[in-house]
Amino acid sequence: MHGEYKVPGGKLVVVDLEVEDGRLKDVRVAGDFFLEPDEALLAINRALEGAPADTDARGLAGRVEAALPEGTVMFGFTADAVGVAVRRALAHATDWTDYDWQLIHEGPQPPALHMALDEVLTEEVALGRRPPTLRVWEWASPAVIIGSFQSLRNEVDPEGAERHGVEVVRRISGGGAMFVEPGNTITYSLYVPESLVSGLSFADSYAYLDDWVLGALGDMGISAWYQPLNDIATDAGKIGGAAQKRVVTGAGAVLHHVTMSYDIDADKMVEVLRIGREKLSDKGTRNAKKRVDPLRRQTGLARAAVIDRMIASFRERYGLTDGKVTEEEAARAQRLAEAKFGSREWTTRVP
């Protein structure tokens, strides 16, 4: 069995192993990490040898930590990363480069249709009818997108939304509300097979699926990092947030979508969203306007240029061919937008 885990912001950890009578056998850890002293690698392998195959990642990491020689230095990886790589091997996890990725970047769409496309395309990947896909959104109108479990009345000021012509829609993933305007927001979705995140905890999958965009931002001069559970942060402030939805249809798939602020009308945002003190209390700020620092200010690049560089970075890492929403997918999404995501029943399902 073979497992790989690229540590977000770090190095690659590779594990090859066998399982015999429910225990790990012939464990061999490798990677492009740095480790001192040399004999620490043998200690890691010996620590994992004979471990019950159902040991979780933290338990495996504990065995590694206990076996490391005094003074061991691990750079670019951790004992936890080794545990994750082992779990991915046991789960027969796949890697980004195992797939032929497709790009969808089409014209502006209404907010409800974007919500519907996320559901349809995730299901298509789960059923094996669509390859893993990166979709970059274009917005036809301003919107507030609330999480699947958020209270509508607690998150949105209806008078502010009506005054500014902002449509309110509810997505299928959890997480918080997002305020978007055409030209001021960069939103993308990843539709990935469940096997790509096999062996990863829910939290680890966020960091794993965000790693490529952190690299793309770094190429644009932005030092960004993943901030648990679902934020993309910089020294200047938060620039984006992610959310996920797992689909168990077919072989299973994961929707991972991210909204980043290219520019933002902060005054309008706080008139539309009810951003309370409790939400701000763990963000290190007393002012909602200071929570987000737009990409325009940090890069000095046009929005289209930022998107082009993000796509180029993904293509260089994993390969990417241009594609489109099929006629059948578009028809299904349109029906879903009308029957579900555009309905008051769905939007107010948590009043």
Secondary structure by P-SEA (a helix, b strand, c coil): cbbbbccccbbbbbbbbcccccccccccccccccccccaaaaaaaaaaccccccccaaaaaaaaaaacccccccccccaaaaaaaaaaaaaccccccccbbbbbbbccccaaaaaaaaaaaaaaaaacccccbbbbbbbcbbbbbbcccccccccccaaaaaaabbbbbbcccbbbbbbbcccccccccccccccccccccaaaaaaaaaaaaaaaaaaacccccccccccccccccccccccccccccccbbbbbbbbbbcccaaaaaaaccccccccccccccccccccbbbccccccccaaaaaaaaaaaaaaccbbbbbcccaaaaaaaaaaaaacccccccccccc
